[in-house]
Structure formats: structure tokens, C-alpha cells
Amino acid sequence: MDLLERLRDAGWRLTPQRRVVAEALQEVGGHLTAEEVYLRARERLPEVSLATVYNALNELAAMGQVLCLATDGAKKYDANAHVPHQHLACVRCGRLADVRARGEDHLRLPAKERRGYELLSVEIVFKGICPDCRARGN
């Protein structure tokens, strides 16, 4: 199910501004910063503001429809929130890729280590240097 369908099912009011934000995330299928989403959204709706993009992204993340990933650089947003996966991040250029690691289903935090927290999710980010950065000698 694509992001727009999930948002309709969740009852999210799809204003023109919210629609272009969701479409920008959906069409790339990858990991975008708020500024990248803004630039893509402006191509379709020039009057959309950066503040509106941030507000929509924050709402989508709060609804669990978009993942907000805080890596070493700027926050990136992932529309692939409905499929369990992890991320592989380049520490040089910031590129992110979706990966499905083995054994994650068996990862457990012992009760005494939870310190009273109610666990909602687990984020795993593998870090390395991507092939392009390695080839450039970065």
C-alpha cells in the first residue's frame, strides 16, 4: 500500500500542501531531508512553504506513517515506515539505504535494562563508507 493510500485510510486530511509533501516522499521511495522534500513539493505547488513541509513531516512521523531518521547529518524522512527494516548509512556523504538484517526479530532488551520504559520501536543503523565515497577516496 502506498503512502497516500495509508494516509487516506488513517483519515488524514489531504490538503494540496500535504498531498505534495506525501507525493514527494512517495515518488522517491528513499530518504529525504525536509529541504529536499520542500524543493520537490515546490515543483508541484510553488506556494508551499518550508514551515508547512516541516509541519506535515512532523505530523506524518507522529502518526507512524513516516520514519524520521536522525543520523550524523540532517534528519531524513522515510516513507517506508510500514515495512520493518534497518538502515545502512554512509558516514561520509550521508547516503541511507534500506536493509533487512538477519536476527533482528530475536533482538530483545532484558526487562531490567528497560528501566521502566515502554518500548515502542527499535532503530538499527549500520554505518560505513559507501562505494562512491570509497572510489573517490573520501
Secondary structure as GFF3:
##gff-version 3
##sequence-region A 1 138
A	DSSP	alpha_helix	3	9	.	.	.	ID=ss1
A	DSSP	alpha_helix	16	28	.	.	.	ID=ss2
A	DSSP	beta_strand	31	32	.	.	.	ID=ss3
A	DSSP	alpha_helix	34	44	.	.	.	ID=ss4
A	DSSP	alpha_helix	50	62	.	.	.	ID=ss5
A	DSSP	beta_strand	67	69	.	.	.	ID=ss6
A	DSSP	beta_strand	76	78	.	.	.	ID=ss7
A	DSSP	beta_strand	86	90	.	.	.	ID=ss8
A	DSSP	beta_strand	96	99	.	.	.	ID=ss9
A	DSSP	three_ten_helix	104	106	.	.	.	ID=ss10
A	DSSP	alpha_helix	111	114	.	.	.	ID=ss11
A	DSSP	beta_strand	125	128	.	.	.	ID=ss12
A	DSSP	alpha_helix	131	136	.	.	.	ID=ss13
###
